Amino acid sequence: MVSFIHVADLHLDSPFKGLVDLSDEWFEAVQNSTFQAFDQLVTQAIEYAVDFVLIAGDLYDASERSIRAQTFLRAQFKRLNTAQINVYIIYGNHDFIDRQYLYIDMPKNVHIFDTTPETVYYQSDQGETVGISGFSYDQQHIKDNRLQKYPPRDLAVDYHIGMLHGNCQGIETPGSVYAPFSIADVRQLNYDYLALGHIHKRGPIHSRLPAYYSGNIQGRHRKELGDKGYYLVRCEHGQCYPEFISAAPIIWEAITVKMSKLTSLQQVLDRIIEVLHEQLDVQENKRYLIDLTCEFELLDSSLMALLTTEQINQLLGASHYWITHIRCEKQSEQQLIDAFIERYPTAWQKAIDSVIAGDHFITLQQELQAQVPPQYWQQTWDQTFKEDIKQQAIRAIEQALNDTD
């Protein structure tokens, strides 16, 4: 069996723009998060005893690599070298190859792909051979389809793996300038695995193709929600099986809290804490940056004025949560109805049953037929008509609820 890690989009030295109200402790944690995520990846790579690590572009956030980021990576690669784990790197649109005299040399276990597609070979201790194909950006924008220039699958190896930092057509906007390619191109190559970078959302590009975006290793802003990490890929019996492994120390989440008829400040604060505990899996090595929405049946301006990020964060006083944005909204009519159904499910069901339950429905049918002469009655009282009556009843009850609000 051959095993490897597929990671991309480290974006070391990411500026994390827009986070101006963080405490000193949180600011330091955020600034170090991309470094901490990769440090954890290296620790786990050694624990898993993988054969090699693939990094599919955008290791750095810009082509001007900082000394801090370069020396950090060199130290991490030395750890992998000590564990006899190889590293294969392609550079992407953020860290394209430029002014190489400013780069710090990397250990001997690191192979950096050239700016034209090439293939290198790895042989495991068990004698299995792997071909790895890829290329690095030499400029920020690459408009041509470089994947079409990759060599076909090498039939002499046990596994052939591709690395590409680019945009799969249909995932990003048309006319991409980031090495665009198509699903047909991937299918034509017939590789055993394609390690993709550039898109910050992990997953396969097609349900029947072994081509995956690993996403970025650490979310960088409020639109990059959810856990982030890398794929641990195990290859055996001619197939490659990726498994997502979490690495991000900080996770961005969007949380909505429905306040129902809560009126006091203490009730509101207690409800926020309750929902955070319900929805977020608190772990010792995880923190959450939260975009919070509070939905009220009625908005009270005095209460709203107190619900600021500063006030809420002081209340939380916890190292695991930090509210970055908060907004208060009035629930829509449908949300109010949903809240009623959630709070009073028995009453809701009784209201519906009063119209469509067996005995009630027959009584309704008899009363209507008694009032309408048979020659004018065209309706067949089948299941379809019964369902239509039910839906009309639900709309009438919903309207009654809205009228009493």
Beta strands, then each sheet from edge to edge (+ up, - down):
strand 1: 2-7
strand 2: 52-56
strand 3: 86-90
strand 4: 110-112
strand 5: 118-123
strand 6: 129-134
strand 7: 159-165
strand 8: 193-197
strand 9: 203-204
strand 10: 211-213
strand 11: 229-236
strand 12: 239-246
strand 13: 250-258
strand 14: 287-296
strand 15: 321-330
sheet 1: 4+ 3+ 2+ 1+ 11- 12+
sheet 2: 5+ 6- 7- 8- 10- 9+
sheet 3: 13+ 14+ 15+
end
